[in-house]
Amino acid sequence: MDLDEADQSSGRRRRGLLIVLSSPSGAGKTTISRLLMENDAEVTMSVSATTRPKRPGETDDVDYHFVDDLHFDRMIDGGDFVEWAPVFGYRYGTPKSPVKAALRAGRDILFDIDWQGTQQLQAAMGEDLVTIFILPPSMAELSEPARRRVARLGRGRLLAMATAALVAPALMILQRLRGADIEVAAITGAWTVLFVLVMARMAGLVRGIERSEVERRNLLDQTMHAAEQERIRIAAELHDGPIQRLSVLSYDLERAKQRVLTNPAAVARLDHAQSALSTEVQGLRELMMSLRPPTLDEVGLEAALRDQVGAFTRMSGVDCSVQVALAGRLDGELETIVYRVTQEALLNVTRHAKAKRLWLELEGVGDRVQLSIRDDGVGFDPAAGSDLVHTGHLGLIAMRERVELAGGRFQLESRPGHGVEVKAMFRVPVAS
Protein backbone atom coordinates (compact mmCIF):
# COMPACT_ATOMS: atom_id res chain seq x y z
CA MET A 1 0.00 0.00 0.00
CA ASP A 2 1.44 3.38 -0.99
CA LEU A 3 0.68 4.95 2.39
CA ASP A 4 2.72 2.27 4.12
CA GLU A 5 5.65 3.28 1.92
CA ALA A 6 5.22 6.99 2.62
CA ASP A 7 8.22 7.20 4.91
CA GLN A 8 10.61 4.83 3.15
CA SER A 9 12.85 7.65 1.90
CA SER A 10 12.69 9.58 5.17
CA GLY A 11 15.59 9.64 7.58
CA ARG A 12 13.34 10.29 10.56
CA ARG A 13 13.41 7.82 13.44
CA ARG A 14 9.67 8.00 14.01
CA ARG A 15 6.79 7.67 11.60
CA GLY A 16 3.73 9.84 12.11
CA LEU A 17 0.48 8.53 13.61
CA LEU A 18 -3.16 8.97 12.62
CA ILE A 19 -5.12 9.76 15.78
CA VAL A 20 -8.92 9.57 15.94
CA LEU A 21 -10.45 11.15 19.06
CA SER A 22 -14.04 10.23 19.91
CA SER A 23 -16.14 11.14 22.92
CA PRO A 24 -19.68 11.81 24.14
CA SER A 25 -20.77 15.39 23.71
CA GLY A 26 -19.29 17.53 26.47
CA ALA A 27 -16.49 15.13 27.44
CA GLY A 28 -13.76 17.50 26.23
CA LYS A 29 -12.66 16.19 22.82
CA THR A 30 -12.38 19.67 21.27
CA THR A 31 -10.42 21.02 24.24
CA ILE A 32 -8.01 18.09 24.18
CA SER A 33 -7.47 18.47 20.43
CA ARG A 34 -6.74 22.19 20.81
CA LEU A 35 -4.30 21.63 23.68
CA LEU A 36 -2.50 18.89 21.78
CA MET A 37 -1.92 21.19 18.81
CA GLU A 38 -0.94 24.11 21.03
CA ASN A 39 1.66 22.09 22.94
CA ASP A 40 3.07 19.93 20.14
CA ALA A 41 4.07 21.49 16.82
CA GLU A 42 4.24 18.00 15.31
CA VAL A 43 0.46 17.50 15.72
CA THR A 44 -1.87 18.87 13.04
CA MET A 45 -5.60 18.60 12.41
CA SER A 46 -6.74 16.78 9.29
CA VAL A 47 -8.81 18.98 6.95
CA SER A 48 -11.58 17.05 5.21
CA ALA A 49 -13.08 17.68 1.80
CA THR A 50 -16.86 18.07 1.75
CA THR A 51 -19.67 18.70 -0.69
CA ARG A 52 -21.77 20.65 1.79
CA PRO A 53 -22.06 24.44 1.36
CA LYS A 54 -19.72 26.70 3.29
CA ARG A 55 -21.32 28.23 6.37
CA PRO A 56 -20.84 31.80 7.61
CA GLY A 57 -17.49 32.18 9.36
CA GLU A 58 -15.91 29.13 7.74
CA THR A 59 -12.72 29.41 5.67
CA ASP A 60 -11.97 27.25 2.66
CA ASP A 61 -8.90 24.98 3.10
CA VAL A 62 -8.87 25.79 6.83
CA ASP A 63 -12.14 24.40 8.17
CA TYR A 64 -12.84 22.20 5.13
CA HIS A 65 -11.89 21.85 1.49
CA PHE A 66 -15.23 22.83 -0.05
CA VAL A 67 -15.76 21.08 -3.40
CA ASP A 68 -18.72 20.31 -5.64
CA ASP A 69 -20.08 16.83 -6.33
CA LEU A 70 -18.28 16.51 -9.66
CA HIS A 71 -14.91 17.31 -8.06
CA PHE A 72 -15.61 14.87 -5.22
CA ASP A 73 -16.48 12.14 -7.76
CA ARG A 74 -13.19 12.76 -9.59
CA MET A 75 -11.28 12.44 -6.31
CA ILE A 76 -13.01 9.12 -5.58
CA ASP A 77 -12.26 7.80 -9.08
CA GLY A 78 -8.64 8.92 -8.76
CA GLY A 79 -8.17 7.16 -5.41
CA ASP A 80 -7.42 10.49 -3.75
CA PHE A 81 -9.17 9.69 -0.46
CA VAL A 82 -7.94 7.70 2.51
CA GLU A 83 -11.58 7.45 3.57
CA TRP A 84 -14.88 9.03 2.64
CA ALA A 85 -18.50 8.62 3.71
CA PRO A 86 -21.95 10.16 3.18
CA VAL A 87 -23.22 12.02 6.24
CA PHE A 88 -26.66 13.69 6.43
CA GLY A 89 -26.98 14.10 2.65
CA TYR A 90 -23.44 15.37 1.99
CA ARG A 91 -20.11 13.62 1.48
CA TYR A 92 -16.98 14.01 3.57
CA GLY A 93 -13.54 12.59 2.82
CA THR A 94 -9.91 12.76 3.95
CA PRO A 95 -7.53 13.64 1.08
CA LYS A 96 -4.64 11.21 0.79
CA SER A 97 -1.82 13.60 -0.19
CA PRO A 98 -1.67 15.61 3.09
CA VAL A 99 -1.76 12.36 5.07
CA LYS A 100 1.17 10.91 3.10
CA ALA A 101 3.13 14.13 3.54
CA ALA A 102 2.52 14.22 7.30
CA LEU A 103 3.47 10.57 7.78
CA ARG A 104 6.61 11.08 5.70
CA ALA A 105 7.55 14.07 7.85
CA GLY A 106 6.84 12.20 11.10
CA ARG A 107 3.92 14.44 12.10
CA ASP A 108 0.87 13.16 13.91
CA ILE A 109 -2.57 13.95 12.46
CA LEU A 110 -5.76 14.39 14.47
CA PHE A 111 -9.03 13.33 12.84
CA ASP A 112 -12.54 14.54 13.58
CA ILE A 113 -14.51 11.94 11.62
CA ASP A 114 -17.54 9.73 12.22
CA TRP A 115 -17.58 5.97 12.83
CA GLN A 116 -17.83 5.13 9.10
CA GLY A 117 -14.62 7.00 8.35
CA THR A 118 -12.93 5.44 11.37
CA GLN A 119 -13.76 1.94 10.11
CA GLN A 120 -12.29 2.75 6.68
CA LEU A 121 -9.15 4.18 8.28
CA GLN A 122 -8.85 1.05 10.42
CA ALA A 123 -9.00 -1.13 7.30
CA ALA A 124 -6.58 0.99 5.26
CA MET A 125 -4.18 2.23 7.93
CA GLY A 126 -4.40 -0.23 10.79
CA GLU A 127 -0.71 -0.07 11.71
CA ASP A 128 -0.62 3.74 11.70
CA LEU A 129 -4.00 4.37 13.34
CA VAL A 130 -4.60 5.09 17.03
CA THR A 131 -8.24 5.38 18.14
CA ILE A 132 -8.93 7.04 21.49
CA PHE A 133 -12.37 7.16 23.13
CA ILE A 134 -12.54 9.87 25.79
CA LEU A 135 -14.80 9.16 28.75
CA PRO A 136 -15.71 11.72 31.42
CA PRO A 137 -14.75 10.84 35.02
CA SER A 138 -18.38 9.88 35.57
CA MET A 139 -21.85 10.20 34.08
CA ALA A 140 -22.44 12.94 36.62
CA GLU A 141 -19.52 14.96 35.18
CA LEU A 142 -20.90 14.44 31.68
CA SER A 143 -24.25 15.86 32.73
CA GLU A 144 -22.70 18.95 34.39
CA PRO A 145 -22.53 21.11 31.20
CA ALA A 146 -26.21 20.47 30.56
CA ARG A 147 -27.07 21.44 34.12
CA ARG A 148 -25.03 24.62 33.80
CA ARG A 149 -26.85 25.50 30.57
CA VAL A 150 -30.18 24.89 32.26
CA ALA A 151 -29.08 27.04 35.20
CA ARG A 152 -28.08 29.90 32.90
CA LEU A 153 -31.39 29.60 31.07
CA GLY A 154 -33.42 29.27 34.23
CA ARG A 155 -32.01 32.26 36.10
CA GLY A 156 -30.65 35.27 34.28
CA ARG A 157 -32.26 34.78 30.89
CA LEU A 158 -35.67 33.71 32.10
CA LEU A 159 -35.67 36.56 34.64
CA ALA A 160 -34.93 39.06 31.87
CA MET A 161 -37.68 37.56 29.69
CA ALA A 162 -40.20 37.68 32.53
CA THR A 163 -39.27 41.28 33.30
CA ALA A 164 -39.71 42.24 29.65
CA ALA A 165 -43.11 40.59 29.57
CA LEU A 166 -44.22 42.67 32.59
CA VAL A 167 -43.18 46.03 31.11
CA ALA A 168 -46.48 46.67 29.31
CA PRO A 169 -48.79 45.87 32.27
CA ALA A 170 -46.50 47.94 34.56
CA LEU A 171 -46.76 50.98 32.26
CA MET A 172 -50.53 50.70 32.10
CA ILE A 173 -50.79 50.51 35.92
CA LEU A 174 -48.42 53.47 36.32
CA GLN A 175 -50.41 55.64 33.92
CA ARG A 176 -53.67 54.65 35.62
CA LEU A 177 -52.26 55.66 39.03
CA ARG A 178 -51.20 59.04 37.61
CA GLY A 179 -54.65 59.59 36.15
CA ALA A 180 -53.17 59.96 32.66
CA ASP A 181 -54.75 58.65 29.51
CA ILE A 182 -53.52 55.19 28.67
CA GLU A 183 -51.86 54.93 25.28
CA VAL A 184 -53.30 51.52 24.57
CA ALA A 185 -52.13 51.31 20.97
CA ALA A 186 -48.51 52.29 21.77
CA ILE A 187 -48.26 50.04 24.77
CA THR A 188 -49.90 47.15 22.95
CA GLY A 189 -47.50 47.57 20.05
CA ALA A 190 -44.47 47.72 22.33
CA TRP A 191 -45.64 44.72 24.29
CA THR A 192 -46.25 42.78 21.07
CA VAL A 193 -42.70 43.52 19.90
CA LEU A 194 -41.27 42.39 23.23
CA PHE A 195 -43.40 39.27 23.17
CA VAL A 196 -42.22 38.35 19.66
CA LEU A 197 -38.58 38.90 20.67
CA VAL A 198 -38.99 36.75 23.77
CA MET A 199 -40.68 33.95 21.83
CA ALA A 200 -38.04 34.09 19.09
CA ARG A 201 -35.30 33.77 21.69
CA MET A 202 -37.11 30.92 23.42
CA ALA A 203 -37.54 29.13 20.08
CA GLY A 204 -33.82 29.46 19.41
CA LEU A 205 -32.96 28.02 22.81
CA VAL A 206 -35.36 25.13 22.33
CA ARG A 207 -33.90 24.33 18.90
CA GLY A 208 -30.40 24.36 20.39
CA ILE A 209 -31.43 21.95 23.13
CA GLU A 210 -33.14 19.69 20.59
CA ARG A 211 -30.03 19.65 18.37
CA SER A 212 -27.85 18.76 21.35
CA GLU A 213 -30.19 15.92 22.30
CA VAL A 214 -30.23 14.57 18.72
CA GLU A 215 -26.42 14.67 18.59
CA ARG A 216 -26.17 12.92 21.94
CA ARG A 217 -28.56 10.18 20.88
CA ASN A 218 -26.81 9.75 17.50
CA LEU A 219 -23.47 9.36 19.25
CA LEU A 220 -24.92 6.92 21.78
CA ASP A 221 -26.54 4.90 18.98
CA GLN A 222 -23.26 4.75 17.07
CA THR A 223 -21.37 3.80 20.22
CA MET A 224 -23.76 0.94 21.00
CA HIS A 225 -23.69 -0.23 17.37
CA ALA A 226 -19.89 -0.19 17.34
CA ALA A 227 -19.80 -2.03 20.68
CA GLU A 228 -22.13 -4.73 19.34
CA GLN A 229 -20.01 -5.14 16.20
CA GLU A 230 -16.90 -5.40 18.37
CA ARG A 231 -18.60 -8.05 20.51
CA ILE A 232 -19.37 -10.06 17.36
CA ARG A 233 -15.78 -9.71 16.12
CA ILE A 234 -14.22 -10.77 19.42
CA ALA A 235 -16.62 -13.72 19.75
CA ALA A 236 -15.68 -14.89 16.24
CA GLU A 237 -11.98 -14.48 17.02
CA LEU A 238 -12.36 -16.54 20.18
CA HIS A 239 -14.20 -19.29 18.32
CA ASP A 240 -11.85 -19.45 15.35
CA GLY A 241 -8.64 -18.85 17.32
CA PRO A 242 -7.97 -19.85 20.95
CA ILE A 243 -10.94 -22.22 21.33
CA GLN A 244 -10.09 -24.19 18.18
CA ARG A 245 -6.39 -24.35 19.01
CA LEU A 246 -7.02 -25.44 22.59
CA SER A 247 -9.42 -28.13 21.35
CA VAL A 248 -6.68 -29.47 19.06
CA LEU A 249 -4.28 -29.43 22.02
CA SER A 250 -6.77 -31.53 24.00
CA TYR A 251 -6.71 -34.18 21.25
CA ASP A 252 -2.90 -34.12 21.32
CA LEU A 253 -2.96 -34.72 25.06
CA GLU A 254 -5.30 -37.67 24.58
CA ARG A 255 -2.97 -39.20 22.00
CA ALA A 256 -0.01 -38.67 24.32
CA LYS A 257 -1.90 -40.37 27.14
CA GLN A 258 -2.52 -43.44 24.97
CA ARG A 259 1.23 -43.81 24.54
CA VAL A 260 2.05 -43.80 28.26
CA LEU A 261 -0.74 -46.01 29.60
CA THR A 262 1.88 -48.16 31.31
CA ASN A 263 3.03 -45.18 33.40
CA PRO A 264 0.29 -44.34 35.94
CA ALA A 265 2.00 -41.16 37.14
CA ALA A 266 2.25 -39.77 33.60
CA VAL A 267 -1.38 -40.69 32.91
CA ALA A 268 -2.46 -38.89 36.09
CA ARG A 269 -0.54 -35.77 35.06
CA LEU A 270 -2.06 -35.84 31.60
CA ASP A 271 -5.57 -36.35 33.05
CA HIS A 272 -5.02 -33.29 35.27
CA ALA A 273 -3.79 -31.26 32.30
CA GLN A 274 -6.80 -32.34 30.21
CA SER A 275 -9.20 -31.41 33.00
CA ALA A 276 -7.62 -27.96 33.44
CA LEU A 277 -7.60 -27.44 29.69
CA SER A 278 -11.27 -28.44 29.43
CA THR A 279 -12.15 -25.96 32.19
CA GLU A 280 -10.35 -23.15 30.36
CA VAL A 281 -12.02 -24.00 27.05
CA GLN A 282 -15.41 -24.01 28.75
CA GLY A 283 -14.64 -20.61 30.27
CA LEU A 284 -13.74 -19.23 26.84
CA ARG A 285 -16.94 -20.67 25.38
CA GLU A 286 -18.99 -18.99 28.10
CA LEU A 287 -17.18 -15.72 27.43
CA MET A 288 -17.90 -16.09 23.71
CA MET A 289 -21.57 -16.80 24.48
CA SER A 290 -21.83 -13.68 26.67
CA LEU A 291 -20.32 -11.55 23.91
CA ARG A 292 -22.61 -12.80 21.15
CA PRO A 293 -24.53 -16.07 21.61
CA PRO A 294 -24.76 -18.04 18.32
CA THR A 295 -28.25 -19.13 19.40
CA LEU A 296 -29.50 -15.55 19.01
CA ASP A 297 -28.60 -15.46 15.32
CA GLU A 298 -29.17 -19.12 14.43
CA VAL A 299 -32.33 -20.04 16.37
CA GLY A 300 -33.85 -16.86 17.71
CA LEU A 301 -34.50 -14.72 20.74
CA GLU A 302 -36.59 -17.19 22.78
CA ALA A 303 -33.93 -19.91 22.71
CA ALA A 304 -31.19 -17.36 23.49
CA LEU A 305 -33.15 -15.98 26.47
CA ARG A 306 -33.79 -19.48 27.84
CA ASP A 307 -30.08 -20.31 27.53
CA GLN A 308 -29.18 -17.03 29.20
CA VAL A 309 -31.58 -17.52 32.11
CA GLY A 310 -30.48 -21.16 32.47
CA ALA A 311 -26.85 -20.07 32.83
CA PHE A 312 -27.95 -17.40 35.33
CA THR A 313 -29.79 -20.03 37.41
CA ARG A 314 -26.76 -22.34 37.48
CA MET A 315 -24.48 -19.49 38.52
CA SER A 316 -26.69 -17.74 41.09
CA GLY A 317 -29.01 -20.45 42.39
CA VAL A 318 -32.03 -18.15 41.81
CA ASP A 319 -35.18 -20.04 40.81
CA CYS A 320 -36.33 -18.62 37.47
CA SER A 321 -39.50 -18.77 35.41
CA VAL A 322 -39.45 -17.91 31.69
CA GLN A 323 -42.56 -17.31 29.60
CA VAL A 324 -42.25 -16.25 25.97
CA ALA A 325 -45.24 -15.68 23.69
CA LEU A 326 -44.18 -14.33 20.31
CA ALA A 327 -45.86 -14.89 16.96
CA GLY A 328 -42.49 -15.07 15.19
CA ARG A 329 -38.99 -13.67 14.98
CA LEU A 330 -38.49 -10.00 15.78
CA ASP A 331 -36.31 -7.60 13.84
CA GLY A 332 -32.65 -8.56 14.37
CA GLU A 333 -31.71 -5.26 15.99
CA LEU A 334 -34.66 -5.43 18.38
CA GLU A 335 -33.80 -9.00 19.34
CA THR A 336 -30.30 -7.81 20.22
CA ILE A 337 -31.68 -4.97 22.36
CA VAL A 338 -34.07 -7.28 24.26
CA TYR A 339 -31.23 -9.75 24.84
CA ARG A 340 -28.85 -7.05 26.11
CA VAL A 341 -31.50 -5.52 28.40
CA THR A 342 -32.14 -8.97 29.86
CA GLN A 343 -28.41 -9.53 30.27
CA GLU A 344 -28.02 -6.25 32.17
CA ALA A 345 -31.11 -6.93 34.31
CA LEU A 346 -29.82 -10.37 35.33
CA LEU A 347 -26.44 -8.87 36.16
CA ASN A 348 -28.14 -6.31 38.42
CA VAL A 349 -30.05 -9.08 40.18
CA THR A 350 -26.79 -10.98 40.75
CA ARG A 351 -25.02 -7.94 42.19
CA HIS A 352 -27.71 -6.19 44.21
CA ALA A 353 -31.07 -7.97 44.58
CA LYS A 354 -30.36 -10.91 46.95
CA ALA A 355 -33.33 -12.54 45.25
CA LYS A 356 -34.62 -16.11 45.51
CA ARG A 357 -37.08 -16.01 42.60
CA LEU A 358 -37.12 -14.30 39.22
CA TRP A 359 -39.80 -14.12 36.54
CA LEU A 360 -39.12 -13.22 32.90
CA GLU A 361 -42.02 -12.64 30.50
CA LEU A 362 -41.79 -11.62 26.85
CA GLU A 363 -45.07 -11.13 25.02
CA GLY A 364 -45.93 -9.91 21.56
CA VAL A 365 -49.47 -8.88 20.67
CA GLY A 366 -50.00 -7.31 17.25
CA ASP A 367 -47.44 -4.57 16.86
CA ARG A 368 -46.62 -4.42 20.58
CA VAL A 369 -43.83 -6.29 22.35
CA GLN A 370 -43.29 -6.14 26.11
CA LEU A 371 -40.42 -7.51 28.18
CA SER A 372 -40.91 -7.83 31.94
CA ILE A 373 -38.23 -9.01 34.40
CA ARG A 374 -39.29 -9.19 38.04
CA ASP A 375 -37.50 -10.43 41.19
CA ASP A 376 -38.38 -10.84 44.87
CA GLY A 377 -35.17 -9.23 46.15
CA VAL A 378 -34.47 -6.36 48.50
CA GLY A 379 -35.64 -3.65 46.09
CA PHE A 380 -34.80 0.03 46.45
CA ASP A 381 -36.38 3.47 46.40
CA PRO A 382 -36.66 4.65 42.75
CA ALA A 383 -36.65 8.25 44.02
CA ALA A 384 -33.00 7.70 44.92
CA GLY A 385 -32.23 6.47 41.42
CA SER A 386 -30.39 9.68 40.50
CA ASP A 387 -27.78 8.79 43.13
CA LEU A 388 -26.92 5.66 41.14
CA VAL A 389 -25.03 7.76 38.61
CA HIS A 390 -22.80 9.26 41.30
CA THR A 391 -22.04 5.84 42.82
CA GLY A 392 -21.19 4.26 39.45
CA HIS A 393 -24.30 2.02 39.14
CA LEU A 394 -25.09 2.65 35.48
CA GLY A 395 -26.94 -0.57 34.61
CA LEU A 396 -30.43 0.91 34.82
CA ILE A 397 -29.35 3.94 32.81
CA ALA A 398 -27.82 1.71 30.11
CA MET A 399 -31.03 -0.31 29.88
CA ARG A 400 -33.19 2.79 29.59
CA GLU A 401 -30.95 4.29 26.89
CA ARG A 402 -31.01 1.08 24.83
CA VAL A 403 -34.79 0.87 25.01
CA GLU A 404 -35.44 4.52 24.22
CA LEU A 405 -32.98 4.53 21.30
CA ALA A 406 -35.10 1.78 19.75
CA GLY A 407 -38.21 3.94 20.14
CA GLY A 408 -39.44 1.97 23.14
CA ARG A 409 -40.56 2.92 26.62
CA PHE A 410 -38.68 1.90 29.77
CA GLN A 411 -40.43 1.51 33.12
CA LEU A 412 -39.03 0.66 36.55
CA GLU A 413 -41.10 -0.31 39.59
CA SER A 414 -39.59 -1.02 43.00
CA ARG A 415 -39.77 -0.31 46.71
CA PRO A 416 -37.58 -1.46 49.57
CA GLY A 417 -38.27 -5.07 50.53
CA HIS A 418 -40.49 -5.79 47.52
CA GLY A 419 -38.09 -6.51 44.66
CA VAL A 420 -37.70 -4.78 41.31
CA GLU A 421 -39.67 -5.03 38.08
CA VAL A 422 -38.14 -3.79 34.83
CA LYS A 423 -40.39 -3.34 31.81
CA ALA A 424 -39.43 -2.51 28.24
CA MET A 425 -42.24 -1.86 25.79
CA PHE A 426 -41.85 -1.55 22.02
CA ARG A 427 -44.30 -0.83 19.26
CA VAL A 428 -42.86 -2.50 16.18
CA PRO A 429 -44.08 -4.97 13.57
CA VAL A 430 -43.16 -8.60 14.12
CA ALA A 431 -41.14 -10.09 11.26
CA SER A 432 -42.27 -13.33 9.71
NORMO-V826580 format. One line per field, one symbol per residue. phi: phi as a letter, one per 40 degrees, with the letter a starting at -180 (. if undefined). psi: psi as a letter, one per 20 degrees, with the letter a starting at -180 (. if undefined). A space follows every 50 residues. Layout:
BEGIN
phi->???
psi->???
END
This chain:
BEGIN
phi->.cccccbccccccbccbbbbcbacdgchdcccccccccbaccbbccbcca cccccdgcbcgbcaccbcccccccccccgcbcaaacbfgbbbabccdccc cccccgccbcbbbcccccccccccbdcccbbbbcbcdacccccddccccc ccccbdccccccccccccdcccccccccgccccccccccccccccccccc ccccccccccccccccccccccccccccccdcccccccccbdcccccccc cccccccccbccbdcccccccccccccccccccccccccccacddcccbh cccccccccccccccbgccbbbbbbbciccddccdcccccccdccccccc cbcfcbbabbbbbbbgbbbbbbbbbbccgacdcccccccccgcbcccccd cdccccgcbbbbbaadgbgbbbbbbbbacccc
psi->phhhjhjhjqjqhpqrqopopqqqpjijgggggghghhioiipqppoqqq iqqprpiqppjggroorrhgggghhghjkjqhqqqpolirqqqoqhghgg ggghijqqpppnrahghggghghhlghipoppppqrhrhghhighhhhgh ghhiegghggghghhigghggggghghijqppnggggggghggggggghg gggggghggggggggghgggghghghgghhggghgggggieggghhgghg hghghhhhikhinhghggghggggggghggghghghgghhgnphhghhgr gghgghgghghgghghjppqppppnqiaqrqghhggggghggghghgggg hhhlqhqppppoppocjpppppoqrkbharohhjhhihghjjnjghgggg ggghhjjapppppqqpikaqpppppqnqqpq.
END
